[in-house]
C-alpha cells in the first residue's frame, strides 16, 4: 500500500471498502417523502494513495466512460424487472 491520507487510513481501519458521494441527502429526502428509492453507484476511482496512479478528474471521466455500457445494461435489466 502506498502513502494514504489520515481519512482513508481511518476508513480502512474501520473496515470500509468503498465510499460513494452525494447519495445520502437524496435517500433521506426520499424516505421523508415516503418515496421508494433504489440507489446505484459506479465506483470510478480508488482513494488517494491506494494506487500509484495520481487522482484526477480525467481519470474519473475515463473510468466512467469505460464502464458506461455495462452500467447502462445493468440499469436497463433492473428497470425491466420493476
N, CA, C and O atoms as a CHARMM CRD file, in Angstrom:
* protein
*
  328
    1    1 UNK  N      0.85300  -1.18400   0.00000 PROA 1      0.00000
    2    1 UNK  CA     0.00000   0.00000   0.00000 PROA 1      0.00000
    3    1 UNK  C      0.89200   1.23800   0.00000 PROA 1      0.00000
    4    1 UNK  O      1.97000   1.24600   0.59400 PROA 1      0.00000
    5    2 UNK  N      0.43200   2.25200  -0.65900 PROA 2      0.00000
    6    2 UNK  CA     1.18300   3.48600  -0.78800 PROA 2      0.00000
    7    2 UNK  C      0.71400   4.47600   0.26800 PROA 2      0.00000
    8    2 UNK  O     -0.26300   4.22000   0.97200 PROA 2      0.00000
    9    3 UNK  N      1.39200   5.58400   0.37900 PROA 3      0.00000
   10    3 UNK  CA     1.04900   6.58500   1.38800 PROA 3      0.00000
   11    3 UNK  C     -0.37100   7.10800   1.15600 PROA 3      0.00000
   12    3 UNK  O     -0.69100   7.60100   0.07500 PROA 3      0.00000
   13    4 UNK  N     -1.19900   6.99700   2.16500 PROA 4      0.00000
   14    4 UNK  CA    -2.57500   7.48300   2.08700 PROA 4      0.00000
   15    4 UNK  C     -2.78100   8.54600   3.14700 PROA 4      0.00000
   16    4 UNK  O     -1.99500   8.67400   4.08500 PROA 4      0.00000
   17    5 UNK  N     -3.85300   9.30500   2.98000 PROA 5      0.00000
   18    5 UNK  CA    -4.10900  10.33500   3.98300 PROA 5      0.00000
   19    5 UNK  C     -4.81000   9.73800   5.19500 PROA 5      0.00000
   20    5 UNK  O     -5.24700   8.58800   5.15800 PROA 5      0.00000
   21    6 UNK  N     -4.91800  10.50200   6.25200 PROA 6      0.00000
   22    6 UNK  CA    -5.47000  10.01700   7.52000 PROA 6      0.00000
   23    6 UNK  C     -6.92500   9.58000   7.38700 PROA 6      0.00000
   24    6 UNK  O     -7.33500   8.61100   8.02500 PROA 6      0.00000
   25    7 UNK  N     -7.70700  10.27300   6.57300 PROA 7      0.00000
   26    7 UNK  CA    -9.11700   9.89600   6.42100 PROA 7      0.00000
   27    7 UNK  C     -9.24200   8.50700   5.81300 PROA 7      0.00000
   28    7 UNK  O    -10.04700   7.69700   6.27200 PROA 7      0.00000
   29    8 UNK  N     -8.45100   8.22900   4.78000 PROA 8      0.00000
   30    8 UNK  CA    -8.50900   6.92300   4.13500 PROA 8      0.00000
   31    8 UNK  C     -7.99900   5.84600   5.08600 PROA 8      0.00000
   32    8 UNK  O     -8.59600   4.77300   5.16500 PROA 8      0.00000
   33    9 UNK  N     -6.93000   6.10000   5.79900 PROA 9      0.00000
   34    9 UNK  CA    -6.41900   5.14000   6.77500 PROA 9      0.00000
   35    9 UNK  C     -7.46900   4.84600   7.84800 PROA 9      0.00000
   36    9 UNK  O     -7.63500   3.69800   8.25900 PROA 9      0.00000
   37   10 UNK  N     -8.16900   5.87600   8.29500 PROA 10     0.00000
   38   10 UNK  CA    -9.22100   5.69300   9.29800 PROA 10     0.00000
   39   10 UNK  C    -10.34500   4.81000   8.75400 PROA 10     0.00000
   40   10 UNK  O    -10.82600   3.91700   9.45100 PROA 10     0.00000
   41   11 UNK  N    -10.76000   5.05700   7.51700 PROA 11     0.00000
   42   11 UNK  CA   -11.82200   4.24400   6.92600 PROA 11     0.00000
   43   11 UNK  C    -11.38600   2.78900   6.78800 PROA 11     0.00000
   44   11 UNK  O    -12.15200   1.87500   7.09400 PROA 11     0.00000
   45   12 UNK  N    -10.15200   2.57500   6.32700 PROA 12     0.00000
   46   12 UNK  CA    -9.62800   1.21200   6.18500 PROA 12     0.00000
   47   12 UNK  C     -9.61100   0.51200   7.54200 PROA 12     0.00000
   48   12 UNK  O     -9.98700  -0.65600   7.64300 PROA 12     0.00000
   49   13 UNK  N     -9.17900   1.21400   8.57200 PROA 13     0.00000
   50   13 UNK  CA    -9.09700   0.60600   9.90500 PROA 13     0.00000
   51   13 UNK  C    -10.46600   0.23800  10.45900 PROA 13     0.00000
   52   13 UNK  O    -10.56900  -0.59100  11.36300 PROA 13     0.00000
   53   14 UNK  N    -11.52800   0.85800   9.91700 PROA 14     0.00000
   54   14 UNK  CA   -12.89500   0.54100  10.33600 PROA 14     0.00000
   55   14 UNK  C    -13.60100  -0.41000   9.36700 PROA 14     0.00000
   56   14 UNK  O    -14.80800  -0.62900   9.47100 PROA 14     0.00000
   57   15 UNK  N    -12.84500  -0.96800   8.43400 PROA 15     0.00000
   58   15 UNK  CA   -13.40600  -1.97000   7.53400 PROA 15     0.00000
   59   15 UNK  C    -14.15100  -1.42800   6.33400 PROA 15     0.00000
   60   15 UNK  O    -14.82900  -2.18400   5.63800 PROA 15     0.00000
   61   16 UNK  N    -14.04200  -0.14400   6.07700 PROA 16     0.00000
   62   16 UNK  CA   -14.72900   0.45300   4.93000 PROA 16     0.00000
   63   16 UNK  C    -14.00200   0.04500   3.65300 PROA 16     0.00000
   64   16 UNK  O    -12.77900   0.14900   3.56500 PROA 16     0.00000
   65   17 UNK  N    -14.76300  -0.41800   2.66900 PROA 17     0.00000
   66   17 UNK  CA   -14.13500  -0.82100   1.40800 PROA 17     0.00000
   67   17 UNK  C    -14.54700   0.05300   0.23800 PROA 17     0.00000
   68   17 UNK  O    -13.95300  -0.03800  -0.83600 PROA 17     0.00000
   69   18 UNK  N    -15.55200   0.89800   0.42200 PROA 18     0.00000
   70   18 UNK  CA   -15.97800   1.79900  -0.65800 PROA 18     0.00000
   71   18 UNK  C    -16.68200   3.01100  -0.05300 PROA 18     0.00000
   72   18 UNK  O    -17.35300   2.91600   0.97500 PROA 18     0.00000
   73   19 UNK  N    -16.51100   4.14000  -0.71400 PROA 19     0.00000
   74   19 UNK  CA   -17.16500   5.37900  -0.28000 PROA 19     0.00000
   75   19 UNK  C    -17.78600   6.01900  -1.50500 PROA 19     0.00000
   76   19 UNK  O    -17.10600   6.24500  -2.50500 PROA 19     0.00000
   77   20 UNK  N    -19.07200   6.31200  -1.43100 PROA 20     0.00000
   78   20 UNK  CA   -19.75700   7.00000  -2.52100 PROA 20     0.00000
   79   20 UNK  C    -19.99000   8.44900  -2.16100 PROA 20     0.00000
   80   20 UNK  O    -19.77600   8.86700  -1.02300 PROA 20     0.00000
   81   21 UNK  N    -20.42000   9.19100  -3.12600 PROA 21     0.00000
   82   21 UNK  CA   -20.64400  10.61300  -2.90300 PROA 21     0.00000
   83   21 UNK  C    -22.09400  10.97400  -3.19100 PROA 21     0.00000
   84   21 UNK  O    -22.72100  10.40200  -4.08300 PROA 21     0.00000
   85   22 UNK  N    -22.61400  11.91400  -2.43700 PROA 22     0.00000
   86   22 UNK  CA   -23.84200  12.61200  -2.76300 PROA 22     0.00000
   87   22 UNK  C    -25.07500  11.74000  -2.92200 PROA 22     0.00000
   88   22 UNK  O    -25.90800  12.03100  -3.78100 PROA 22     0.00000
   89   23 UNK  N    -25.22900  10.69000  -2.13700 PROA 23     0.00000
   90   23 UNK  CA   -26.48000   9.92800  -2.20100 PROA 23     0.00000
   91   23 UNK  C    -27.27900  10.02200  -0.91000 PROA 23     0.00000
   92   23 UNK  O    -28.50200   9.88700  -0.93900 PROA 23     0.00000
   93   24 UNK  N    -26.62800  10.24600   0.20700 PROA 24     0.00000
   94   24 UNK  CA   -27.33500  10.25600   1.48100 PROA 24     0.00000
   95   24 UNK  C    -28.42100  11.32600   1.54100 PROA 24     0.00000
   96   24 UNK  O    -29.53500  11.00300   1.95500 PROA 24     0.00000
   97   25 UNK  N    -28.17500  12.57500   1.15700 PROA 25     0.00000
   98   25 UNK  CA   -29.25400  13.57300   1.23400 PROA 25     0.00000
   99   25 UNK  C    -30.48000  13.18400   0.39900 PROA 25     0.00000
  100   25 UNK  O    -31.61600  13.40300   0.81800 PROA 25     0.00000
  101   26 UNK  N    -30.24300  12.60900  -0.77700 PROA 26     0.00000
  102   26 UNK  CA   -31.35600  12.20200  -1.63600 PROA 26     0.00000
  103   26 UNK  C    -32.13900  11.05200  -1.01700 PROA 26     0.00000
  104   26 UNK  O    -33.36900  11.03400  -1.07900 PROA 26     0.00000
  105   27 UNK  N    -31.44300  10.10100  -0.42500 PROA 27     0.00000
  106   27 UNK  CA   -32.10200   8.96000   0.21200 PROA 27     0.00000
  107   27 UNK  C    -32.91000   9.42400   1.41500 PROA 27     0.00000
  108   27 UNK  O    -34.03900   8.97300   1.61100 PROA 27     0.00000
  109   28 UNK  N    -32.35800  10.30500   2.21000 PROA 28     0.00000
  110   28 UNK  CA   -33.07400  10.82800   3.38500 PROA 28     0.00000
  111   28 UNK  C    -34.33600  11.56700   2.94100 PROA 28     0.00000
  112   28 UNK  O    -35.40000  11.37500   3.52900 PROA 28     0.00000
  113   29 UNK  N    -34.23100  12.40200   1.91700 PROA 29     0.00000
  114   29 UNK  CA   -35.40100  13.14100   1.43900 PROA 29     0.00000
  115   29 UNK  C    -36.45700  12.19400   0.88500 PROA 29     0.00000
  116   29 UNK  O    -37.64500  12.36900   1.15700 PROA 29     0.00000
  117   30 UNK  N    -36.04400  11.19600   0.11500 PROA 30     0.00000
  118   30 UNK  CA   -36.99700  10.22300  -0.42500 PROA 30     0.00000
  119   30 UNK  C    -37.70800   9.49800   0.71200 PROA 30     0.00000
  120   30 UNK  O    -38.92000   9.28700   0.65700 PROA 30     0.00000
  121   31 UNK  N    -36.96500   9.12400   1.73000 PROA 31     0.00000
  122   31 UNK  CA   -37.57700   8.46400   2.89600 PROA 31     0.00000
  123   31 UNK  C    -38.58500   9.39000   3.57100 PROA 31     0.00000
  124   31 UNK  O    -39.68700   8.96300   3.91600 PROA 31     0.00000
  125   32 UNK  N    -38.21600  10.64500   3.76000 PROA 32     0.00000
  126   32 UNK  CA   -39.13300  11.60700   4.38500 PROA 32     0.00000
  127   32 UNK  C    -40.40700  11.79900   3.56700 PROA 32     0.00000
  128   32 UNK  O    -41.47700  12.04100   4.12700 PROA 32     0.00000
  129   33 UNK  N    -40.29500  11.69400   2.25300 PROA 33     0.00000
  130   33 UNK  CA   -41.44700  11.84500   1.36200 PROA 33     0.00000
  131   33 UNK  C    -42.16200  10.51700   1.10700 PROA 33     0.00000
  132   33 UNK  O    -43.12100  10.45600   0.33700 PROA 33     0.00000
  133   34 UNK  N    -41.68300   9.45000   1.76500 PROA 34     0.00000
  134   34 UNK  CA   -42.23000   8.10200   1.60700 PROA 34     0.00000
  135   34 UNK  C    -42.19000   7.64100   0.15000 PROA 34     0.00000
  136   34 UNK  O    -43.12300   7.00800  -0.34500 PROA 34     0.00000
  137   35 UNK  N    -41.09400   7.97300  -0.52000 PROA 35     0.00000
  138   35 UNK  CA   -40.86300   7.58300  -1.90700 PROA 35     0.00000
  139   35 UNK  C    -39.93300   6.37700  -1.91400 PROA 35     0.00000
  140   35 UNK  O    -38.88900   6.38800  -1.26000 PROA 35     0.00000
  141   36 UNK  N    -40.31300   5.33300  -2.65500 PROA 36     0.00000
  142   36 UNK  CA   -39.41600   4.19700  -2.81900 PROA 36     0.00000
  143   36 UNK  C    -38.21000   4.63800  -3.63200 PROA 36     0.00000
  144   36 UNK  O    -38.34000   5.42900  -4.56500 PROA 36     0.00000
  145   37 UNK  N    -37.05300   4.13300  -3.28400 PROA 37     0.00000
  146   37 UNK  CA   -35.83500   4.57400  -3.96400 PROA 37     0.00000
  147   37 UNK  C    -34.87600   3.39600  -4.12000 PROA 37     0.00000
  148   37 UNK  O    -34.79000   2.51700  -3.26300 PROA 37     0.00000
  149   38 UNK  N    -34.17400   3.40700  -5.21800 PROA 38     0.00000
  150   38 UNK  CA   -33.10000   2.45900  -5.48900 PROA 38     0.00000
  151   38 UNK  C    -31.87500   3.28500  -5.83400 PROA 38     0.00000
  152   38 UNK  O    -31.94400   4.18000  -6.67600 PROA 38     0.00000
  153   39 UNK  N    -30.76800   2.99400  -5.19600 PROA 39     0.00000
  154   39 UNK  CA   -29.54200   3.75200  -5.43100 PROA 39     0.00000
  155   39 UNK  C    -28.50700   2.84300  -6.06900 PROA 39     0.00000
  156   39 UNK  O    -28.21100   1.76500  -5.55300 PROA 39     0.00000
  157   40 UNK  N    -27.95900   3.28100  -7.19000 PROA 40     0.00000
  158   40 UNK  CA   -26.85600   2.59500  -7.85700 PROA 40     0.00000
  159   40 UNK  C    -25.70000   3.57000  -7.95100 PROA 40     0.00000
  160   40 UNK  O    -25.90200   4.76900  -8.14500 PROA 40     0.00000
  161   41 UNK  N    -24.49500   3.05800  -7.81400 PROA 41     0.00000
  162   41 UNK  CA   -23.33000   3.93100  -7.92900 PROA 41     0.00000
  163   41 UNK  C    -22.24500   3.22200  -8.71400 PROA 41     0.00000
  164   41 UNK  O    -22.04100   2.01700  -8.56500 PROA 41     0.00000
  165   42 UNK  N    -21.56300   3.96700  -9.53900 PROA 42     0.00000
  166   42 UNK  CA   -20.40700   3.46700 -10.26600 PROA 42     0.00000
  167   42 UNK  C    -19.17100   3.98600  -9.55500 PROA 42     0.00000
  168   42 UNK  O    -18.94400   5.19500  -9.49700 PROA 42     0.00000
  169   43 UNK  N    -18.38500   3.09000  -9.02400 PROA 43     0.00000
  170   43 UNK  CA   -17.15900   3.49100  -8.34400 PROA 43     0.00000
  171   43 UNK  C    -16.11600   3.74000  -9.42800 PROA 43     0.00000
  172   43 UNK  O    -15.70200   2.81000 -10.12000 PROA 43     0.00000
  173   44 UNK  N    -15.69500   4.98100  -9.57400 PROA 44     0.00000
  174   44 UNK  CA   -14.87300   5.36100 -10.72600 PROA 44     0.00000
  175   44 UNK  C    -13.40100   5.58700 -10.41200 PROA 44     0.00000
  176   44 UNK  O    -12.62000   5.84900 -11.32700 PROA 44     0.00000
  177   45 UNK  N    -13.00000   5.49500  -9.15700 PROA 45     0.00000
  178   45 UNK  CA   -11.58600   5.66100  -8.82300 PROA 45     0.00000
  179   45 UNK  C    -11.30000   5.16000  -7.41700 PROA 45     0.00000
  180   45 UNK  O    -12.19400   5.07800  -6.57500 PROA 45     0.00000
  181   46 UNK  N    -10.03600   4.82600  -7.18000 PROA 46     0.00000
  182   46 UNK  CA    -9.58300   4.45000  -5.84300 PROA 46     0.00000
  183   46 UNK  C     -9.27900   5.71600  -5.05500 PROA 46     0.00000
  184   46 UNK  O     -9.06500   6.78200  -5.63300 PROA 46     0.00000
  185   47 UNK  N     -9.26100   5.59400  -3.74400 PROA 47     0.00000
  186   47 UNK  CA    -8.90700   6.71600  -2.89300 PROA 47     0.00000
  187   47 UNK  C     -7.45500   7.11600  -3.08800 PROA 47     0.00000
  188   47 UNK  O     -6.62600   6.30700  -3.50300 PROA 47     0.00000
  189   48 UNK  N     -7.16400   8.34600  -2.79000 PROA 48     0.00000
  190   48 UNK  CA    -5.80500   8.87800  -2.94500 PROA 48     0.00000
  191   48 UNK  C     -4.83000   8.03000  -2.13100 PROA 48     0.00000
  192   48 UNK  O     -5.03800   7.79000  -0.94100 PROA 48     0.00000
  193   49 UNK  N     -3.77400   7.58400  -2.78800 PROA 49     0.00000
  194   49 UNK  CA    -2.73800   6.82200  -2.11200 PROA 49     0.00000
  195   49 UNK  C     -2.92400   5.32100  -2.15400 PROA 49     0.00000
  196   49 UNK  O     -2.02500   4.59000  -1.73900 PROA 49     0.00000
  197   50 UNK  N     -4.05400   4.83000  -2.63700 PROA 50     0.00000
  198   50 UNK  CA    -4.28100   3.39100  -2.68800 PROA 50     0.00000
  199   50 UNK  C     -3.67800   2.75700  -3.94200 PROA 50     0.00000
  200   50 UNK  O     -3.55400   1.53500  -4.02000 PROA 50     0.00000
  201   51 UNK  N     -3.31300   3.56200  -4.89700 PROA 51     0.00000
  202   51 UNK  CA    -2.59700   3.10100  -6.08800 PROA 51     0.00000
  203   51 UNK  C     -1.49500   4.10300  -6.39500 PROA 51     0.00000
  204   51 UNK  O     -1.44200   5.18700  -5.81500 PROA 51     0.00000
  205   52 UNK  N     -0.62400   3.72400  -7.31000 PROA 52     0.00000
  206   52 UNK  CA     0.43100   4.66100  -7.72900 PROA 52     0.00000
  207   52 UNK  C     -0.12000   5.72300  -8.67000 PROA 52     0.00000
  208   52 UNK  O      0.51400   6.75500  -8.89000 PROA 52     0.00000
  209   53 UNK  N     -1.30900   5.46600  -9.22700 PROA 53     0.00000
  210   53 UNK  CA    -1.91700   6.37700 -10.19200 PROA 53     0.00000
  211   53 UNK  C     -2.38400   7.65800  -9.49700 PROA 53     0.00000
  212   53 UNK  O     -3.09700   7.59100  -8.49600 PROA 53     0.00000
  213   54 UNK  N     -1.99100   8.81500 -10.01700 PROA 54     0.00000
  214   54 UNK  CA    -2.47500  10.06400  -9.41900 PROA 54     0.00000
  215   54 UNK  C     -3.96800  10.23700  -9.68500 PROA 54     0.00000
  216   54 UNK  O     -4.46500   9.84200 -10.74000 PROA 54     0.00000
  217   55 UNK  N     -4.66400  10.81200  -8.75000 PROA 55     0.00000
  218   55 UNK  CA    -6.09600  11.03600  -8.89800 PROA 55     0.00000
  219   55 UNK  C     -6.33000  12.32800  -9.67400 PROA 55     0.00000
  220   55 UNK  O     -5.73800  13.36300  -9.37200 PROA 55     0.00000
  221   56 UNK  N     -7.20900  12.25100 -10.68300 PROA 56     0.00000
  222   56 UNK  CA    -7.55100  13.44100 -11.44100 PROA 56     0.00000
  223   56 UNK  C     -8.97900  13.30300 -11.95600 PROA 56     0.00000
  224   56 UNK  O     -9.53400  12.20500 -12.00400 PROA 56     0.00000
  225   57 UNK  N     -9.55100  14.41300 -12.33100 PROA 57     0.00000
  226   57 UNK  CA   -10.90200  14.40200 -12.89100 PROA 57     0.00000
  227   57 UNK  C    -10.93100  13.61200 -14.20000 PROA 57     0.00000
  228   57 UNK  O    -11.91600  12.94100 -14.50600 PROA 57     0.00000
  229   58 UNK  N     -9.85800  13.69700 -14.95600 PROA 58     0.00000
  230   58 UNK  CA    -9.77700  12.97900 -16.23000 PROA 58     0.00000
  231   58 UNK  C     -9.86600  11.47100 -16.01800 PROA 58     0.00000
  232   58 UNK  O    -10.51600  10.77700 -16.80000 PROA 58     0.00000
  233   59 UNK  N     -9.22100  10.95300 -14.96900 PROA 59     0.00000
  234   59 UNK  CA    -9.27600   9.52100 -14.67200 PROA 59     0.00000
  235   59 UNK  C    -10.69600   9.11600 -14.29800 PROA 59     0.00000
  236   59 UNK  O    -11.17400   8.06400 -14.72300 PROA 59     0.00000
  237   60 UNK  N    -11.36500   9.93200 -13.51500 PROA 60     0.00000
  238   60 UNK  CA   -12.75000   9.64900 -13.14000 PROA 60     0.00000
  239   60 UNK  C    -13.62800   9.59000 -14.39300 PROA 60     0.00000
  240   60 UNK  O    -14.43600   8.67300 -14.54200 PROA 60     0.00000
  241   61 UNK  N    -13.47400  10.55700 -15.28800 PROA 61     0.00000
  242   61 UNK  CA   -14.25100  10.56500 -16.52800 PROA 61     0.00000
  243   61 UNK  C    -13.91900   9.36300 -17.40400 PROA 61     0.00000
  244   61 UNK  O    -14.81500   8.73600 -17.97000 PROA 61     0.00000
  245   62 UNK  N    -12.63500   9.04400 -17.51600 PROA 62     0.00000
  246   62 UNK  CA   -12.19700   7.90600 -18.33300 PROA 62     0.00000
  247   62 UNK  C    -12.80500   6.60200 -17.80900 PROA 62     0.00000
  248   62 UNK  O    -13.32000   5.80300 -18.59100 PROA 62     0.00000
  249   63 UNK  N    -12.74800   6.38500 -16.50500 PROA 63     0.00000
  250   63 UNK  CA   -13.32000   5.17100 -15.92800 PROA 63     0.00000
  251   63 UNK  C    -14.83600   5.13500 -16.06200 PROA 63     0.00000
  252   63 UNK  O    -15.41600   4.07200 -16.28700 PROA 63     0.00000
  253   64 UNK  N    -15.47500   6.28100 -15.92600 PROA 64     0.00000
  254   64 UNK  CA   -16.93000   6.34100 -16.10400 PROA 64     0.00000
  255   64 UNK  C    -17.30500   5.93300 -17.52400 PROA 64     0.00000
  256   64 UNK  O    -18.24500   5.16400 -17.72200 PROA 64     0.00000
  257   65 UNK  N    -16.57600   6.44300 -18.51000 PROA 65     0.00000
  258   65 UNK  CA   -16.84100   6.07800 -19.90400 PROA 65     0.00000
  259   65 UNK  C    -16.54800   4.60400 -20.14800 PROA 65     0.00000
  260   65 UNK  O    -17.27400   3.93600 -20.88300 PROA 65     0.00000
  261   66 UNK  N    -15.48500   4.09900 -19.53100 PROA 66     0.00000
  262   66 UNK  CA   -15.06100   2.71800 -19.71500 PROA 66     0.00000
  263   66 UNK  C    -16.14800   1.72900 -19.28500 PROA 66     0.00000
  264   66 UNK  O    -16.34300   0.70400 -19.93700 PROA 66     0.00000
  265   67 UNK  N    -16.85000   2.02700 -18.20300 PROA 67     0.00000
  266   67 UNK  CA   -17.84000   1.10700 -17.66300 PROA 67     0.00000
  267   67 UNK  C    -19.27600   1.52700 -17.96300 PROA 67     0.00000
  268   67 UNK  O    -20.22000   0.90500 -17.47600 PROA 67     0.00000
  269   68 UNK  N    -19.44400   2.57200 -18.75700 PROA 68     0.00000
  270   68 UNK  CA   -20.75900   3.11800 -19.05300 PROA 68     0.00000
  271   68 UNK  C    -21.70100   2.08800 -19.67700 PROA 68     0.00000
  272   68 UNK  O    -22.85900   1.99700 -19.27000 PROA 68     0.00000
  273   69 UNK  N    -21.23100   1.31300 -20.65100 PROA 69     0.00000
  274   69 UNK  CA   -22.08000   0.34600 -21.33900 PROA 69     0.00000
  275   69 UNK  C    -22.60800  -0.71000 -20.36500 PROA 69     0.00000
  276   69 UNK  O    -23.80400  -1.00000 -20.35500 PROA 69     0.00000
  277   70 UNK  N    -21.73000  -1.27900 -19.55400 PROA 70     0.00000
  278   70 UNK  CA   -22.17800  -2.29800 -18.58900 PROA 70     0.00000
  279   70 UNK  C    -23.12400  -1.70800 -17.55400 PROA 70     0.00000
  280   70 UNK  O    -24.07400  -2.36800 -17.13300 PROA 70     0.00000
  281   71 UNK  N    -22.87000  -0.47100 -17.14100 PROA 71     0.00000
  282   71 UNK  CA   -23.73500   0.17800 -16.16600 PROA 71     0.00000
  283   71 UNK  C    -25.13000   0.39600 -16.75800 PROA 71     0.00000
  284   71 UNK  O    -26.13700   0.18300 -16.08200 PROA 71     0.00000
  285   72 UNK  N    -25.18400   0.82300 -18.02700 PROA 72     0.00000
  286   72 UNK  CA   -26.46800   1.00100 -18.71000 PROA 72     0.00000
  287   72 UNK  C    -27.22400  -0.31500 -18.81200 PROA 72     0.00000
  288   72 UNK  O    -28.43500  -0.35900 -18.59200 PROA 72     0.00000
  289   73 UNK  N    -26.50500  -1.39600 -19.14900 PROA 73     0.00000
  290   73 UNK  CA   -27.14700  -2.71100 -19.25200 PROA 73     0.00000
  291   73 UNK  C    -27.71000  -3.15000 -17.90700 PROA 73     0.00000
  292   73 UNK  O    -28.81600  -3.68600 -17.84200 PROA 73     0.00000
  293   74 UNK  N    -26.96600  -2.92900 -16.84400 PROA 74     0.00000
  294   74 UNK  CA   -27.44600  -3.25900 -15.50500 PROA 74     0.00000
  295   74 UNK  C    -28.69600  -2.46100 -15.17500 PROA 74     0.00000
  296   74 UNK  O    -29.68300  -3.02000 -14.69600 PROA 74     0.00000
  297   75 UNK  N    -28.66100  -1.17500 -15.42200 PROA 75     0.00000
  298   75 UNK  CA   -29.80200  -0.30900 -15.13600 PROA 75     0.00000
  299   75 UNK  C    -31.03100  -0.73300 -15.93200 PROA 75     0.00000
  300   75 UNK  O    -32.13500  -0.78400 -15.39000 PROA 75     0.00000
  301   76 UNK  N    -30.84600  -1.03900 -17.21900 PROA 76     0.00000
  302   76 UNK  CA   -31.96100  -1.47100 -18.04800 PROA 76     0.00000
  303   76 UNK  C    -32.53900  -2.79800 -17.55600 PROA 76     0.00000
  304   76 UNK  O    -33.75600  -2.98300 -17.57200 PROA 76     0.00000
  305   77 UNK  N    -31.68500  -3.71600 -17.12300 PROA 77     0.00000
  306   77 UNK  CA   -32.16200  -5.00300 -16.58800 PROA 77     0.00000
  307   77 UNK  C    -32.97100  -4.79300 -15.31300 PROA 77     0.00000
  308   77 UNK  O    -33.99600  -5.44400 -15.11300 PROA 77     0.00000
  309   78 UNK  N    -32.51700  -3.89300 -14.45600 PROA 78     0.00000
  310   78 UNK  CA   -33.25100  -3.61800 -13.21100 PROA 78     0.00000
  311   78 UNK  C    -34.59200  -2.97400 -13.51800 PROA 78     0.00000
  312   78 UNK  O    -35.61700  -3.37900 -12.97000 PROA 78     0.00000
  313   79 UNK  N    -34.59300  -1.97500 -14.38700 PROA 79     0.00000
  314   79 UNK  CA   -35.84800  -1.27000 -14.72200 PROA 79     0.00000
  315   79 UNK  C    -36.83200  -2.22600 -15.36100 PROA 79     0.00000
  316   79 UNK  O    -38.03000  -2.13600 -15.09200 PROA 79     0.00000
  317   80 UNK  N    -36.36800  -3.14200 -16.20000 PROA 80     0.00000
  318   80 UNK  CA   -37.28700  -4.06700 -16.85000 PROA 80     0.00000
  319   80 UNK  C    -37.96400  -5.01000 -15.87400 PROA 80     0.00000
  320   80 UNK  O    -39.00300  -5.58900 -16.19300 PROA 80     0.00000
  321   81 UNK  N    -37.39000  -5.17200 -14.69000 PROA 81     0.00000
  322   81 UNK  CA   -37.98500  -6.04700 -13.66900 PROA 81     0.00000
  323   81 UNK  C    -38.90900  -5.31400 -12.70300 PROA 81     0.00000
  324   81 UNK  O    -39.58800  -5.94100 -11.89000 PROA 81     0.00000
  325   82 UNK  N    -38.93300  -4.00900 -12.79000 PROA 82     0.00000
  326   82 UNK  CA   -39.76300  -3.22000 -11.84300 PROA 82     0.00000
  327   82 UNK  C    -41.18700  -3.15500 -12.36000 PROA 82     0.00000
  328   82 UNK  O    -42.04700  -2.54600 -11.72400 PROA 82     0.00000
